[in-house]
Amino acid sequence: MPLIQVTMIEGRSADVKTALIQKLTQAAIDATGAPRETIRVILQEVPGAHWGVGGIPKSAPAKGTHHV
């Protein structure tokens, strides 16, 4: 039973998350041959204040650059 865990910054739409789950599931089927019903995908969303890049939280106001 393949288990795929994804950690990402919160804020994406339900449609985007559904598409990600579908595509990861298909990728696991293609790579392993596992039956679709055995594949599990877990999405964990992290608040931007808890996600740091280069010592700066992603929730901090941008200084001339765009933060996702």
PDB file of N, CA, C, O and CB in Angstrom:
ATOM      1  N   MET A   1       0.842  -1.176   0.000  1.00  0.00           N
ATOM      2  CA  MET A   1       0.000   0.000   0.000  1.00  0.00           C
ATOM      3  C   MET A   1       0.886   1.239   0.000  1.00  0.00           C
ATOM      4  O   MET A   1       1.398   1.617   1.054  1.00  0.00           O
ATOM      5  CB  MET A   1      -0.957  -0.002   1.215  1.00  0.00           C
ATOM      6  N   PRO A   2       1.083   1.880  -1.146  1.00  0.00           N
ATOM      7  CA  PRO A   2       1.862   3.117  -1.174  1.00  0.00           C
ATOM      8  C   PRO A   2       1.183   4.228  -0.377  1.00  0.00           C
ATOM      9  O   PRO A   2      -0.033   4.404  -0.444  1.00  0.00           O
ATOM     10  CB  PRO A   2       2.079   3.570  -2.615  1.00  0.00           C
ATOM     11  N   LEU A   3       1.988   4.969   0.375  1.00  0.00           N
ATOM     12  CA  LEU A   3       1.514   6.127   1.125  1.00  0.00           C
ATOM     13  C   LEU A   3       2.360   7.319   0.698  1.00  0.00           C
ATOM     14  O   LEU A   3       3.583   7.308   0.841  1.00  0.00           O
ATOM     15  CB  LEU A   3       1.595   5.888   2.682  1.00  0.00           C
ATOM     16  N   ILE A   4       1.700   8.344   0.175  1.00  0.00           N
ATOM     17  CA  ILE A   4       2.381   9.550  -0.279  1.00  0.00           C
ATOM     18  C   ILE A   4       1.986  10.674   0.661  1.00  0.00           C
ATOM     19  O   ILE A   4       0.800  10.947   0.843  1.00  0.00           O
ATOM     20  CB  ILE A   4       2.023   9.896  -1.768  1.00  0.00           C
ATOM     21  N   GLN A   5       2.983  11.333   1.265  1.00  0.00           N
ATOM     22  CA  GLN A   5       2.718  12.449   2.170  1.00  0.00           C
ATOM     23  C   GLN A   5       3.292  13.718   1.562  1.00  0.00           C
ATOM     24  O   GLN A   5       4.444  13.752   1.130  1.00  0.00           O
ATOM     25  CB  GLN A   5       3.322  12.188   3.581  1.00  0.00           C
ATOM     26  N   VAL A   6       2.462  14.769   1.536  1.00  0.00           N
ATOM     27  CA  VAL A   6       2.868  16.052   0.979  1.00  0.00           C
ATOM     28  C   VAL A   6       2.662  17.115   2.046  1.00  0.00           C
ATOM     29  O   VAL A   6       1.588  17.208   2.640  1.00  0.00           O
ATOM     30  CB  VAL A   6       2.067  16.392  -0.319  1.00  0.00           C
ATOM     31  N   THR A   7       3.691  17.913   2.288  1.00  0.00           N
ATOM     32  CA  THR A   7       3.578  19.049   3.192  1.00  0.00           C
ATOM     33  C   THR A   7       3.708  20.303   2.347  1.00  0.00           C
ATOM     34  O   THR A   7       4.653  20.447   1.571  1.00  0.00           O
ATOM     35  CB  THR A   7       4.664  19.004   4.331  1.00  0.00           C
ATOM     36  N   MET A   8       2.743  21.215   2.506  1.00  0.00           N
ATOM     37  CA  MET A   8       2.756  22.428   1.700  1.00  0.00           C
ATOM     38  C   MET A   8       2.148  23.580   2.484  1.00  0.00           C
ATOM     39  O   MET A   8       1.423  23.373   3.456  1.00  0.00           O
ATOM     40  CB  MET A   8       1.997  22.214   0.381  1.00  0.00           C
ATOM     41  N   ILE A   9       2.450  24.789   2.051  1.00  0.00           N
ATOM     42  CA  ILE A   9       1.890  25.976   2.686  1.00  0.00           C
ATOM     43  C   ILE A   9       0.401  26.021   2.392  1.00  0.00           C
ATOM     44  O   ILE A   9      -0.028  25.749   1.270  1.00  0.00           O
ATOM     45  CB  ILE A   9       2.597  27.272   2.190  1.00  0.00           C
ATOM     46  N   GLU A  10      -0.381  26.363   3.401  1.00  0.00           N
ATOM     47  CA  GLU A  10      -1.833  26.422   3.232  1.00  0.00           C
ATOM     48  C   GLU A  10      -2.225  27.520   2.252  1.00  0.00           C
ATOM     49  O   GLU A  10      -1.464  28.453   1.996  1.00  0.00           O
ATOM     50  CB  GLU A  10      -2.521  26.654   4.582  1.00  0.00           C
ATOM     51  N   GLY A  11      -3.442  27.382   1.706  1.00  0.00           N
ATOM     52  CA  GLY A  11      -3.971  28.439   0.864  1.00  0.00           C
ATOM     53  C   GLY A  11      -4.425  28.011  -0.518  1.00  0.00           C
ATOM     54  O   GLY A  11      -5.044  28.799  -1.233  1.00  0.00           O
ATOM     55  N   ARG A  12      -4.130  26.779  -0.909  1.00  0.00           N
ATOM     56  CA  ARG A  12      -4.567  26.333  -2.227  1.00  0.00           C
ATOM     57  C   ARG A  12      -6.041  25.920  -2.181  1.00  0.00           C
ATOM     58  O   ARG A  12      -6.553  25.517  -1.137  1.00  0.00           O
ATOM     59  CB  ARG A  12      -3.690  25.160  -2.721  1.00  0.00           C
ATOM     60  N   SER A  13      -6.700  26.026  -3.311  1.00  0.00           N
ATOM     61  CA  SER A  13      -8.128  25.707  -3.384  1.00  0.00           C
ATOM     62  C   SER A  13      -8.360  24.200  -3.287  1.00  0.00           C
ATOM     63  O   SER A  13      -7.448  23.399  -3.489  1.00  0.00           O
ATOM     64  CB  SER A  13      -8.732  26.251  -4.688  1.00  0.00           C
ATOM     65  N   ALA A  14      -9.600  23.836  -2.973  1.00  0.00           N
ATOM     66  CA  ALA A  14      -9.984  22.425  -2.922  1.00  0.00           C
ATOM     67  C   ALA A  14      -9.770  21.767  -4.278  1.00  0.00           C
ATOM     68  O   ALA A  14      -9.363  20.607  -4.344  1.00  0.00           O
ATOM     69  CB  ALA A  14     -11.453  22.277  -2.482  1.00  0.00           C
ATOM     70  N   ASP A  15     -10.039  22.492  -5.363  1.00  0.00           N
ATOM     71  CA  ASP A  15      -9.842  21.931  -6.705  1.00  0.00           C
ATOM     72  C   ASP A  15      -8.376  21.606  -6.969  1.00  0.00           C
ATOM     73  O   ASP A  15      -8.067  20.563  -7.546  1.00  0.00           O
ATOM     74  CB  ASP A  15     -10.354  22.905  -7.767  1.00  0.00           C
ATOM     75  N   VAL A  16      -7.479  22.482  -6.553  1.00  0.00           N
ATOM     76  CA  VAL A  16      -6.045  22.250  -6.740  1.00  0.00           C
ATOM     77  C   VAL A  16      -5.600  21.042  -5.925  1.00  0.00           C
ATOM     78  O   VAL A  16      -4.839  20.208  -6.416  1.00  0.00           O
ATOM     79  CB  VAL A  16      -5.229  23.503  -6.337  1.00  0.00           C
ATOM     80  N   LYS A  17      -6.065  20.943  -4.696  1.00  0.00           N
ATOM     81  CA  LYS A  17      -5.681  19.799  -3.847  1.00  0.00           C
ATOM     82  C   LYS A  17      -6.236  18.492  -4.404  1.00  0.00           C
ATOM     83  O   LYS A  17      -5.557  17.466  -4.371  1.00  0.00           O
ATOM     84  CB  LYS A  17      -6.181  20.006  -2.401  1.00  0.00           C
ATOM     85  N   THR A  18      -7.460  18.521  -4.912  1.00  0.00           N
ATOM     86  CA  THR A  18      -8.039  17.323  -5.521  1.00  0.00           C
ATOM     87  C   THR A  18      -7.221  16.885  -6.733  1.00  0.00           C
ATOM     88  O   THR A  18      -6.937  15.699  -6.901  1.00  0.00           O
ATOM     89  CB  THR A  18      -9.500  17.579  -5.931  1.00  0.00           C
ATOM     90  N   ALA A  19      -6.843  17.847  -7.577  1.00  0.00           N
ATOM     91  CA  ALA A  19      -6.024  17.532  -8.752  1.00  0.00           C
ATOM     92  C   ALA A  19      -4.679  16.943  -8.339  1.00  0.00           C
ATOM     93  O   ALA A  19      -4.200  15.997  -8.966  1.00  0.00           O
ATOM     94  CB  ALA A  19      -5.806  18.789  -9.609  1.00  0.00           C
ATOM     95  N   LEU A  20      -4.070  17.489  -7.298  1.00  0.00           N
ATOM     96  CA  LEU A  20      -2.794  16.968  -6.814  1.00  0.00           C
ATOM     97  C   LEU A  20      -2.946  15.533  -6.341  1.00  0.00           C
ATOM     98  O   LEU A  20      -2.126  14.680  -6.678  1.00  0.00           O
ATOM     99  CB  LEU A  20      -2.249  17.843  -5.681  1.00  0.00           C
ATOM    100  N   ILE A  21      -3.977  15.260  -5.570  1.00  0.00           N
ATOM    101  CA  ILE A  21      -4.224  13.898  -5.089  1.00  0.00           C
ATOM    102  C   ILE A  21      -4.416  12.940  -6.258  1.00  0.00           C
ATOM    103  O   ILE A  21      -3.864  11.840  -6.259  1.00  0.00           O
ATOM    104  CB  ILE A  21      -5.458  13.864  -4.169  1.00  0.00           C
ATOM    105  N   GLN A  22      -5.192  13.352  -7.247  1.00  0.00           N
ATOM    106  CA  GLN A  22      -5.439  12.486  -8.410  1.00  0.00           C
ATOM    107  C   GLN A  22      -4.154  12.199  -9.178  1.00  0.00           C
ATOM    108  O   GLN A  22      -3.901  11.057  -9.563  1.00  0.00           O
ATOM    109  CB  GLN A  22      -6.467  13.132  -9.344  1.00  0.00           C
ATOM    110  N   LYS A  23      -3.342  13.229  -9.403  1.00  0.00           N
ATOM    111  CA  LYS A  23      -2.117  13.051 -10.184  1.00  0.00           C
ATOM    112  C   LYS A  23      -1.056  12.258  -9.422  1.00  0.00           C
ATOM    113  O   LYS A  23      -0.332  11.460 -10.018  1.00  0.00           O
ATOM    114  CB  LYS A  23      -1.555  14.405 -10.583  1.00  0.00           C
ATOM    115  N   LEU A  24      -0.960  12.469  -8.119  1.00  0.00           N
ATOM    116  CA  LEU A  24      -0.019  11.672  -7.328  1.00  0.00           C
ATOM    117  C   LEU A  24      -0.438  10.207  -7.303  1.00  0.00           C
ATOM    118  O   LEU A  24       0.400   9.308  -7.382  1.00  0.00           O
ATOM    119  CB  LEU A  24       0.078  12.219  -5.894  1.00  0.00           C
ATOM    120  N   THR A  25      -1.733   9.980  -7.192  1.00  0.00           N
ATOM    121  CA  THR A  25      -2.239   8.606  -7.214  1.00  0.00           C
ATOM    122  C   THR A  25      -1.885   7.939  -8.532  1.00  0.00           C
ATOM    123  O   THR A  25      -1.394   6.810  -8.548  1.00  0.00           O
ATOM    124  CB  THR A  25      -3.764   8.580  -6.994  1.00  0.00           C
ATOM    125  N   GLN A  26      -2.132   8.634  -9.640  1.00  0.00           N
ATOM    126  CA  GLN A  26      -1.821   8.049 -10.947  1.00  0.00           C
ATOM    127  C   GLN A  26      -0.329   7.805 -11.107  1.00  0.00           C
ATOM    128  O   GLN A  26       0.074   6.792 -11.680  1.00  0.00           O
ATOM    129  CB  GLN A  26      -2.320   8.957 -12.068  1.00  0.00           C
ATOM    130  N   ALA A  27       0.495   8.716 -10.610  1.00  0.00           N
ATOM    131  CA  ALA A  27       1.946   8.537 -10.683  1.00  0.00           C
ATOM    132  C   ALA A  27       2.377   7.292  -9.912  1.00  0.00           C
ATOM    133  O   ALA A  27       3.250   6.552 -10.366  1.00  0.00           O
ATOM    134  CB  ALA A  27       2.671   9.779 -10.132  1.00  0.00           C
ATOM    135  N   ALA A  28       1.771   7.061  -8.754  1.00  0.00           N
ATOM    136  CA  ALA A  28       2.105   5.871  -7.966  1.00  0.00           C
ATOM    137  C   ALA A  28       1.681   4.604  -8.694  1.00  0.00           C
ATOM    138  O   ALA A  28       2.401   3.605  -8.677  1.00  0.00           O
ATOM    139  CB  ALA A  28       1.436   5.933  -6.585  1.00  0.00           C
ATOM    140  N   ILE A  29       0.519   4.640  -9.332  1.00  0.00           N
ATOM    141  CA  ILE A  29       0.065   3.487 -10.119  1.00  0.00           C
ATOM    142  C   ILE A  29       1.062   3.209 -11.241  1.00  0.00           C
ATOM    143  O   ILE A  29       1.477   2.067 -11.441  1.00  0.00           O
ATOM    144  CB  ILE A  29      -1.358   3.736 -10.703  1.00  0.00           C
ATOM    145  N   ASP A  30       1.446   4.259 -11.974  1.00  0.00           N
ATOM    146  CA  ASP A  30       2.365   4.109 -13.093  1.00  0.00           C
ATOM    147  C   ASP A  30       3.734   3.593 -12.646  1.00  0.00           C
ATOM    148  O   ASP A  30       4.334   2.759 -13.325  1.00  0.00           O
ATOM    149  CB  ASP A  30       2.523   5.435 -13.813  1.00  0.00           C
ATOM    150  N   ALA A  31       4.223   4.079 -11.520  1.00  0.00           N
ATOM    151  CA  ALA A  31       5.570   3.727 -11.058  1.00  0.00           C
ATOM    152  C   ALA A  31       5.632   2.364 -10.385  1.00  0.00           C
ATOM    153  O   ALA A  31       6.630   1.655 -10.510  1.00  0.00           O
ATOM    154  CB  ALA A  31       6.073   4.777 -10.101  1.00  0.00           C
ATOM    155  N   THR A  32       4.567   1.989  -9.667  1.00  0.00           N
ATOM    156  CA  THR A  32       4.635   0.766  -8.861  1.00  0.00           C
ATOM    157  C   THR A  32       3.717  -0.348  -9.326  1.00  0.00           C
ATOM    158  O   THR A  32       3.915  -1.511  -8.976  1.00  0.00           O
ATOM    159  CB  THR A  32       4.314   1.085  -7.452  1.00  0.00           C
ATOM    160  N   GLY A  33       2.718   0.004 -10.113  1.00  0.00           N
ATOM    161  CA  GLY A  33       1.738  -0.996 -10.519  1.00  0.00           C
ATOM    162  C   GLY A  33       0.743  -1.342  -9.430  1.00  0.00           C
ATOM    163  O   GLY A  33      -0.036  -2.284  -9.580  1.00  0.00           O
ATOM    164  N   ALA A  34       0.756  -0.594  -8.335  1.00  0.00           N
ATOM    165  CA  ALA A  34      -0.161  -0.855  -7.220  1.00  0.00           C
ATOM    166  C   ALA A  34      -1.596  -0.553  -7.650  1.00  0.00           C
ATOM    167  O   ALA A  34      -1.824   0.370  -8.431  1.00  0.00           O
ATOM    168  CB  ALA A  34       0.225  -0.005  -5.974  1.00  0.00           C
ATOM    169  N   PRO A  35      -2.553  -1.312  -7.153  1.00  0.00           N
ATOM    170  CA  PRO A  35      -3.949  -1.021  -7.460  1.00  0.00           C
ATOM    171  C   PRO A  35      -4.369   0.329  -6.879  1.00  0.00           C
ATOM    172  O   PRO A  35      -3.970   0.682  -5.769  1.00  0.00           O
ATOM    173  CB  PRO A  35      -4.854  -2.132  -6.921  1.00  0.00           C
ATOM    174  N   ARG A  36      -5.172   1.081  -7.629  1.00  0.00           N
ATOM    175  CA  ARG A  36      -5.616   2.421  -7.226  1.00  0.00           C
ATOM    176  C   ARG A  36      -6.173   2.429  -5.798  1.00  0.00           C
ATOM    177  O   ARG A  36      -5.874   3.335  -5.021  1.00  0.00           O
ATOM    178  CB  ARG A  36      -6.680   2.938  -8.201  1.00  0.00           C
ATOM    179  N   GLU A  37      -6.972   1.434  -5.456  1.00  0.00           N
ATOM    180  CA  GLU A  37      -7.645   1.433  -4.148  1.00  0.00           C
ATOM    181  C   GLU A  37      -6.695   1.224  -2.973  1.00  0.00           C
ATOM    182  O   GLU A  37      -7.099   1.359  -1.818  1.00  0.00           O
ATOM    183  CB  GLU A  37      -8.699   0.360  -4.122  1.00  0.00           C
ATOM    184  N   THR A  38      -5.427   0.893  -3.261  1.00  0.00           N
ATOM    185  CA  THR A  38      -4.467   0.704  -2.166  1.00  0.00           C
ATOM    186  C   THR A  38      -3.596   1.935  -1.921  1.00  0.00           C
ATOM    187  O   THR A  38      -2.818   1.962  -0.967  1.00  0.00           O
ATOM    188  CB  THR A  38      -3.581  -0.487  -2.462  1.00  0.00           C
ATOM    189  N   ILE A  39      -3.718   2.934  -2.758  1.00  0.00           N
ATOM    190  CA  ILE A  39      -2.846   4.112  -2.662  1.00  0.00           C
ATOM    191  C   ILE A  39      -3.472   5.164  -1.754  1.00  0.00           C
ATOM    192  O   ILE A  39      -4.652   5.489  -1.883  1.00  0.00           O
ATOM    193  CB  ILE A  39      -2.577   4.709  -4.063  1.00  0.00           C
ATOM    194  N   ARG A  40      -2.676   5.684  -0.845  1.00  0.00           N
ATOM    195  CA  ARG A  40      -3.115   6.712   0.094  1.00  0.00           C
ATOM    196  C   ARG A  40      -2.301   7.975  -0.144  1.00  0.00           C
ATOM    197  O   ARG A  40      -1.091   7.908  -0.362  1.00  0.00           O
ATOM    198  CB  ARG A  40      -2.969   6.229   1.567  1.00  0.00           C
ATOM    199  N   VAL A  41      -2.964   9.125  -0.103  1.00  0.00           N
ATOM    200  CA  VAL A  41      -2.293  10.420  -0.225  1.00  0.00           C
ATOM    201  C   VAL A  41      -2.739  11.272   0.960  1.00  0.00           C
ATOM    202  O   VAL A  41      -3.933  11.417   1.224  1.00  0.00           O
ATOM    203  CB  VAL A  41      -2.625  11.128  -1.605  1.00  0.00           C
ATOM    204  N   ILE A  42      -1.764  11.827   1.665  1.00  0.00           N
ATOM    205  CA  ILE A  42      -2.049  12.717   2.798  1.00  0.00           C
ATOM    206  C   ILE A  42      -1.462  14.084   2.477  1.00  0.00           C
ATOM    207  O   ILE A  42      -0.267  14.212   2.210  1.00  0.00           O
ATOM    208  CB  ILE A  42      -1.460  12.148   4.147  1.00  0.00           C
ATOM    209  N   LEU A  43      -2.314  15.103   2.506  1.00  0.00           N
ATOM    210  CA  LEU A  43      -1.859  16.479   2.339  1.00  0.00           C
ATOM    211  C   LEU A  43      -1.862  17.147   3.710  1.00  0.00           C
ATOM    212  O   LEU A  43      -2.882  17.163   4.398  1.00  0.00           O
ATOM    213  CB  LEU A  43      -2.763  17.262   1.323  1.00  0.00           C
ATOM    214  N   GLN A  44      -0.732  17.690   4.096  1.00  0.00           N
ATOM    215  CA  GLN A  44      -0.629  18.432   5.343  1.00  0.00           C
ATOM    216  C   GLN A  44      -0.347  19.883   4.994  1.00  0.00           C
ATOM    217  O   GLN A  44       0.640  20.190   4.325  1.00  0.00           O
ATOM    218  CB  GLN A  44       0.482  17.844   6.277  1.00  0.00           C
ATOM    219  N   GLU A  45      -1.214  20.767   5.449  1.00  0.00           N
ATOM    220  CA  GLU A  45      -1.039  22.184   5.177  1.00  0.00           C
ATOM    221  C   GLU A  45      -0.460  22.885   6.401  1.00  0.00           C
ATOM    222  O   GLU A  45      -0.896  22.666   7.532  1.00  0.00           O
ATOM    223  CB  GLU A  45      -2.376  22.827   4.768  1.00  0.00           C
ATOM    224  N   VAL A  46       0.525  23.727   6.148  1.00  0.00           N
ATOM    225  CA  VAL A  46       1.231  24.437   7.200  1.00  0.00           C
ATOM    226  C   VAL A  46       0.957  25.936   7.036  1.00  0.00           C
ATOM    227  O   VAL A  46       1.071  26.454   5.926  1.00  0.00           O
ATOM    228  CB  VAL A  46       2.766  24.131   7.157  1.00  0.00           C
ATOM    229  N   PRO A  47       0.601  26.638   8.104  1.00  0.00           N
ATOM    230  CA  PRO A  47       0.429  28.091   7.993  1.00  0.00           C
ATOM    231  C   PRO A  47       1.739  28.761   7.580  1.00  0.00           C
ATOM    232  O   PRO A  47       2.822  28.313   7.956  1.00  0.00           O
ATOM    233  CB  PRO A  47      -0.070  28.681   9.330  1.00  0.00           C
ATOM    234  N   GLY A  48       1.629  29.830   6.808  1.00  0.00           N
ATOM    235  CA  GLY A  48       2.815  30.548   6.360  1.00  0.00           C
ATOM    236  C   GLY A  48       3.700  31.021   7.501  1.00  0.00           C
ATOM    237  O   GLY A  48       4.918  31.118   7.346  1.00  0.00           O
ATOM    238  N   ALA A  49       3.096  31.316   8.649  1.00  0.00           N
ATOM    239  CA  ALA A  49       3.871  31.755   9.813  1.00  0.00           C
ATOM    240  C   ALA A  49       4.744  30.636  10.372  1.00  0.00           C
ATOM    241  O   ALA A  49       5.679  30.899  11.129  1.00  0.00           O
ATOM    242  CB  ALA A  49       2.937  32.270  10.900  1.00  0.00           C
ATOM    243  N   HIS A  50       4.447  29.400  10.007  1.00  0.00           N
ATOM    244  CA  HIS A  50       5.200  28.246  10.508  1.00  0.00           C
ATOM    245  C   HIS A  50       6.145  27.686   9.451  1.00  0.00           C
ATOM    246  O   HIS A  50       6.738  26.626   9.650  1.00  0.00           O
ATOM    247  CB  HIS A  50       4.244  27.153  10.974  1.00  0.00           C
ATOM    248  N   TRP A  51       6.290  28.387   8.332  1.00  0.00           N
ATOM    249  CA  TRP A  51       7.113  27.911   7.219  1.00  0.00           C
ATOM    250  C   TRP A  51       8.153  28.974   6.932  1.00  0.00           C
ATOM    251  O   TRP A  51       7.815  30.073   6.492  1.00  0.00           O
ATOM    252  CB  TRP A  51       6.249  27.602   5.943  1.00  0.00           C
ATOM    253  N   GLY A  52       9.400  28.662   7.175  1.00  0.00           N
ATOM    254  CA  GLY A  52      10.455  29.648   6.974  1.00  0.00           C
ATOM    255  C   GLY A  52      11.335  29.319   5.787  1.00  0.00           C
ATOM    256  O   GLY A  52      11.631  28.155   5.517  1.00  0.00           O
ATOM    257  N   VAL A  53      11.745  30.351   5.088  1.00  0.00           N
ATOM    258  CA  VAL A  53      12.684  30.213   3.979  1.00  0.00           C
ATOM    259  C   VAL A  53      13.770  31.267   4.168  1.00  0.00           C
ATOM    260  O   VAL A  53      13.480  32.463   4.204  1.00  0.00           O
ATOM    261  CB  VAL A  53      11.964  30.369   2.583  1.00  0.00           C
ATOM    262  N   GLY A  54      14.994  30.832   4.286  1.00  0.00           N
ATOM    263  CA  GLY A  54      16.097  31.769   4.473  1.00  0.00           C
ATOM    264  C   GLY A  54      15.985  32.576   5.750  1.00  0.00           C
ATOM    265  O   GLY A  54      16.441  33.718   5.815  1.00  0.00           O
ATOM    266  N   GLY A  55      15.373  31.978   6.773  1.00  0.00           N
ATOM    267  CA  GLY A  55      15.243  32.653   8.055  1.00  0.00           C
ATOM    268  C   GLY A  55      14.053  33.592   8.157  1.00  0.00           C
ATOM    269  O   GLY A  55      13.903  34.298   9.154  1.00  0.00           O
ATOM    270  N   ILE A  56      13.201  33.607   7.131  1.00  0.00           N
ATOM    271  CA  ILE A  56      12.049  34.517   7.123  1.00  0.00           C
ATOM    272  C   ILE A  56      10.764  33.710   6.962  1.00  0.00           C
ATOM    273  O   ILE A  56      10.666  32.893   6.046  1.00  0.00           O
ATOM    274  CB  ILE A  56      12.179  35.572   5.981  1.00  0.00           C
ATOM    275  N   PRO A  57       9.774  33.923   7.837  1.00  0.00           N
ATOM    276  CA  PRO A  57       8.498  33.231   7.664  1.00  0.00           C
ATOM    277  C   PRO A  57       7.840  33.626   6.349  1.00  0.00           C
ATOM    278  O   PRO A  57       7.902  34.788   5.947  1.00  0.00           O
ATOM    279  CB  PRO A  57       7.559  33.536   8.837  1.00  0.00           C
ATOM    280  N   LYS A  58       7.209  32.666   5.678  1.00  0.00           N
ATOM    281  CA  LYS A  58       6.530  32.953   4.416  1.00  0.00           C
ATOM    282  C   LYS A  58       5.387  33.942   4.597  1.00  0.00           C
ATOM    283  O   LYS A  58       4.962  34.572   3.629  1.00  0.00           O
ATOM    284  CB  LYS A  58       6.006  31.670   3.801  1.00  0.00           C
ATOM    285  N   SER A  59       4.881  34.090   5.821  1.00  0.00           N
ATOM    286  CA  SER A  59       3.786  35.024   6.065  1.00  0.00           C
ATOM    287  C   SER A  59       4.266  36.464   6.231  1.00  0.00           C
ATOM    288  O   SER A  59       3.449  37.382   6.300  1.00  0.00           O
ATOM    289  CB  SER A  59       3.020  34.601   7.293  1.00  0.00           C
ATOM    290  N   ALA A  60       5.593  36.672   6.295  1.00  0.00           N
ATOM    291  CA  ALA A  60       6.132  38.022   6.455  1.00  0.00           C
ATOM    292  C   ALA A  60       5.861  38.834   5.195  1.00  0.00           C
ATOM    293  O   ALA A  60       5.876  38.285   4.093  1.00  0.00           O
ATOM    294  CB  ALA A  60       7.651  37.980   6.759  1.00  0.00           C
ATOM    295  N   PRO A  61       5.616  40.117   5.340  1.00  0.00           N
ATOM    296  CA  PRO A  61       5.384  40.953   4.156  1.00  0.00           C
ATOM    297  C   PRO A  61       6.567  40.883   3.202  1.00  0.00           C
ATOM    298  O   PRO A  61       7.722  40.911   3.627  1.00  0.00           O
ATOM    299  CB  PRO A  61       5.126  42.412   4.566  1.00  0.00           C
ATOM    300  N   ALA A  62       6.277  40.793   1.931  1.00  0.00           N
ATOM    301  CA  ALA A  62       7.317  40.704   0.912  1.00  0.00           C
ATOM    302  C   ALA A  62       8.053  42.043   0.793  1.00  0.00           C
ATOM    303  O   ALA A  62       7.456  43.115   0.894  1.00  0.00           O
ATOM    304  CB  ALA A  62       6.710  40.295  -0.452  1.00  0.00           C
ATOM    305  N   LYS A  63       9.349  41.946   0.578  1.00  0.00           N
ATOM    306  CA  LYS A  63      10.167  43.144   0.389  1.00  0.00           C
ATOM    307  C   LYS A  63      10.728  43.100  -1.025  1.00  0.00           C
ATOM    308  O   LYS A  63      11.878  42.719  -1.243  1.00  0.00           O
ATOM    309  CB  LYS A  63      11.322  43.235   1.458  1.00  0.00           C
ATOM    310  N   GLY A  64       9.895  43.497  -1.979  1.00  0.00           N
ATOM    311  CA  GLY A  64      10.329  43.539  -3.363  1.00  0.00           C
ATOM    312  C   GLY A  64      10.286  42.211  -4.098  1.00  0.00           C
ATOM    313  O   GLY A  64      10.615  42.138  -5.282  1.00  0.00           O
ATOM    314  N   THR A  65       9.876  41.152  -3.387  1.00  0.00           N
ATOM    315  CA  THR A  65       9.740  39.857  -4.050  1.00  0.00           C
ATOM    316  C   THR A  65       8.387  39.279  -3.729  1.00  0.00           C
ATOM    317  O   THR A  65       7.761  39.656  -2.739  1.00  0.00           O
ATOM    318  CB  THR A  65      10.860  38.886  -3.626  1.00  0.00           C
ATOM    319  N   HIS A  66       7.937  38.372  -4.554  1.00  0.00           N
ATOM    320  CA  HIS A  66       6.636  37.733  -4.378  1.00  0.00           C
ATOM    321  C   HIS A  66       6.792  36.426  -3.605  1.00  0.00           C
ATOM    322  O   HIS A  66       7.594  35.574  -3.985  1.00  0.00           O
ATOM    323  CB  HIS A  66       5.967  37.474  -5.745  1.00  0.00           C
ATOM    324  N   HIS A  67       6.038  36.266  -2.536  1.00  0.00           N
ATOM    325  CA  HIS A  67       6.043  35.020  -1.761  1.00  0.00           C
ATOM    326  C   HIS A  67       4.764  34.271  -2.040  1.00  0.00           C
ATOM    327  O   HIS A  67       3.688  34.866  -2.093  1.00  0.00           O
ATOM    328  CB  HIS A  67       6.197  35.294  -0.240  1.00  0.00           C
ATOM    329  N   VAL A  68       4.877  32.951  -2.222  1.00  0.00           N
ATOM    330  CA  VAL A  68       3.691  32.117  -2.460  1.00  0.00           C
ATOM    331  C   VAL A  68       3.233  31.515  -1.161  1.00  0.00           C
ATOM    332  O   VAL A  68       2.247  30.777  -1.136  1.00  0.00           O
ATOM    333  CB  VAL A  68       3.980  31.007  -3.490  1.00  0.00           C
TER     334      VAL A  68
END
